[in-house]
Amino acid sequence: MLEVKDLHVTVEDKAILKGLDLTVNAGEVHAIMGPNGAGKSTLSAVIAGKEGYEVTQGTILFEGQDVLEMEIEERARAGLLLGFQYPIEIPGVKNIYLLKAALNAQREARGEGEIPAPEFMKLVREKSAQMQMDPSFLQRAVNEGFSGGEKKRNEILQMLVLEPKLAMLDEIDSGLDIDAMKIVAQGVNSLRSAGRAILLVTHYQRLLNHIEPDRVHVLVDGRIVKSGDKELALELEARGYEWVLEESVA
Amino acid sequence: MSAPERFLKRLNARRGEDPSWVAARRQAGAARFEALGFPTRRDEEWKYTDVRRIAEGDFALATDAEFDATRFDAQRLDIDAYRLVLVDGRFNPGLSELDGLPAGVSIEPLSQAIEANHEAVGGALGRLAGVDFSPFTALNTAFADEGAIVRLAAGTVVDKPIYLLMLSRANDQPVMSHPRVLVEAGARCEATIIEHYVGEPEAANFTNVVSEILLDRGAMIDHYKLQEASLADLHVASIHIEQGRDSRFNSFNLNLGGALVRNDLVTELNAEGAETHYNGLFFVQGRQHVDNHTLVNHNAPRTFSNENYKGILDDRAHGVFNGKVMVKRDSQQIEAYQNNANLLLSDRAEIDTKPELVIYADDVKCSHGATTGQLDENAVYALRTRGIDEPMARALLTLAFAGEVMEQVRLSAVAERVERAVAGRLPERFNLSDLVETAEAVQEA
């Protein structure tokens, strides 16, 4: 589904990603772990299309399409969705506006008509209940005045409504207490399906107790230096990142 | 013939006998208008607003007040209210609903007050809005023969909004109207007053309205001005407010329509504890021009004012904000806050903004600020990452900008109307109106 090959990215002339390779297949959950500054967030931002990142080499293919040639909104409509580490506050834009406009944009791209109002209302009520969000949240401006946990739940709510093919979650666990973590993990786990892939970017192993990955990758200094199954995450938790780095250099 | 002469000849052609107090007022207004003439851009108060389109026009006076009932229903706000309707400045009793007024509430058309030779009304009219205020006030004073006289006895809490609806028709010959609104709110009374200006899309008339609102001790008035005139209408208005002790005034000055619009809002905070809130929103497109001049006079200690005006300007539209706060020397411990934010959607739109604080007291809390800018690019990005294309993202953020003023609106019929109007002005394919309706439906469910 997602194929990243030899990806090199610079930010303000500083090399951040230095030849990153990653393949994610439908139905899989991948976790990318690594120390601070390794380039974890850069990877998801480049895939989502954030400005300020220059791809100097390499390719990103999503279902065979060249992602780097696509507009930001085209990527989302194709099914690539990024959950932000720091969800952006959008004063005045009600959650419900965002959800409906985004859903309709996606449907339009697929050649479907706008979602009928009753169906939409049923959908958003159901999904907000699943994320334990009061319906009044729908009337509130996107993320404005939300607590850290509410913002992250809101990111997952958007995923549940928009049903991406590839959900990328950047440090979705940061700033969450254990209860919020469980709600978020439950939301993410409900997204798991044979046709969908999930890419978790995280600093800590703790999230992976709640969302069990199929593959774990260690990103250090702009490259994936080690991949393994979920046991690798536990080992990282116990031993830190140093040994991986030493091993990769050796 | 000079422009003032051309306007005033219509006055001489008016039929009917006036009581002496009315005749005297007309004479004073006409004399003052003739002496002043129309303002030009050399006048500091009119620096950014050129009124030649008015001065060079030839406007008749409407002779009837007919309006198609079906179209009327489409134009009016759908609210349960005491309603007084003027059509091109003439009273339409059939469309008005003034039955069953509660005790302590009087709403009458100005023509009736004149006919009844109601001198008490004559005594109050013009006390706040004198003929020296501006040439347009003088012109209004000369012509005013219709409008709304609202009197609320002390302690009255009015159960429904008082809705003054001014309709402008598409006439073969453009007309002018000079409505006059007077509200006398007795001590501790509470009421909501709506002045709504709307009309047929092809209307090209000149409306020149003067409103005077007096709040006695402890009175609380919410005042809405909703201006949705046609894009060819010319609209000049001044609203004058006087507040007594512990009174509170909430103003919503919402302007969407009109080719050329000038609003003056002047408040006298005359006694301790008086408090005013100015909320303003305008959205202009094409070549629309909207000028808002506001003034708050803190004439007494411990008075409070808060002003928040927002403008959205597209195409080659032009906006003016001139907000002045004046604190007299002995007006200690006052608070005055003022903010003006403008959103430019086009490179060719123009805003002239001038916040002014003039403070002669030393123990005060005041702040003011003006910002003019474009949309938050981070927010545009965030919306695009959800699949919303860039023009739609910008439209949503524009709606949101207006929403910050509309959140203060307590009358949901007004808030929804404005939100839908703003949404409706953004490109149709965005179908923002549908979003607004969905949000309303979810809220109600």
Contacts between the chains, C-beta under 8 A, distances in Angstrom:
chain1	res1	chain2	res2	distance
A	48	B	385	5.3
A	49	B	384	7.8
A	49	B	385	7.3
A	50	B	381	6.6
A	51	B	381	7.3
A	71	B	384	7.6
A	71	B	389	7.9
A	72	B	381	6.9
A	72	B	384	4.1
A	72	B	385	5.9
A	73	B	384	4.6
A	73	B	385	7.8
A	73	B	386	8.0
A	73	B	387	5.3
A	73	B	388	6.2
A	73	B	389	4.9
A	73	B	390	7.1
A	75	B	385	7.8
A	76	B	384	7.2
A	76	B	385	5.7
A	76	B	386	5.7
A	76	B	387	3.6
A	76	B	388	8.0
A	77	B	387	4.5
A	81	B	385	7.3
A	81	B	386	7.4
A	82	B	385	5.6
A	84	B	382	7.5
A	87	B	382	7.8
A	88	B	378	5.4
A	88	B	379	6.2
A	88	B	381	7.6
A	88	B	382	4.0
A	90	B	376	7.9
A	90	B	379	4.6
A	90	B	382	6.2
A	90	B	383	7.1
A	90	B	397	7.3
A	90	B	400	6.9
A	91	B	400	6.2
A	91	B	404	6.8
A	92	B	397	7.5
A	92	B	399	7.3
A	92	B	400	2.6
A	92	B	401	6.3
A	92	B	402	7.8
A	92	B	403	4.1
A	92	B	404	5.5
A	93	B	379	7.4
A	93	B	383	7.4
A	93	B	396	5.3
A	93	B	397	6.5
A	93	B	399	7.6
A	93	B	400	4.5
A	94	B	439	5.7
A	96	B	435	7.4
A	96	B	438	6.4
A	96	B	439	4.9
A	96	B	442	6.0
A	97	B	396	5.9
A	97	B	399	7.6
A	97	B	432	7.9
A	97	B	435	4.8
A	97	B	439	6.7
A	98	B	383	6.7
A	98	B	386	6.4
A	98	B	388	7.5
A	98	B	396	7.5
A	100	B	434	7.9
A	100	B	435	5.6
A	100	B	438	5.8
A	101	B	383	7.8
A	101	B	386	7.9
A	101	B	388	5.1
A	101	B	392	6.2
A	101	B	396	6.4
A	101	B	430	7.9
A	101	B	435	6.4
A	102	B	383	7.8
A	102	B	386	3.9
A	102	B	387	5.0
A	102	B	388	5.5
A	104	B	431	7.9
A	105	B	386	7.8
A	105	B	387	4.4
A	105	B	388	5.3
A	105	B	389	6.6
A	105	B	392	7.1
A	106	B	387	5.0
A	109	B	387	7.3
A	114	B	431	7.4
A	114	B	434	7.5
A	117	B	434	7.9
A	117	B	437	7.7
A	117	B	438	5.7
A	117	B	441	6.4
A	120	B	438	6.6
A	121	B	438	7.3
A	121	B	441	6.7
A	121	B	442	5.6
A	121	B	445	6.7
A	124	B	442	7.3
A	125	B	442	7.9
A	135	B	442	7.1
A	138	B	439	7.6
A	138	B	442	5.9
A	139	B	439	6.5
A	139	B	442	7.3
A	139	B	443	5.9
A	141	B	400	7.1
A	141	B	403	7.9
A	142	B	382	7.7
A	158	B	386	6.4
A	162	B	386	6.9
A	162	B	387	7.2
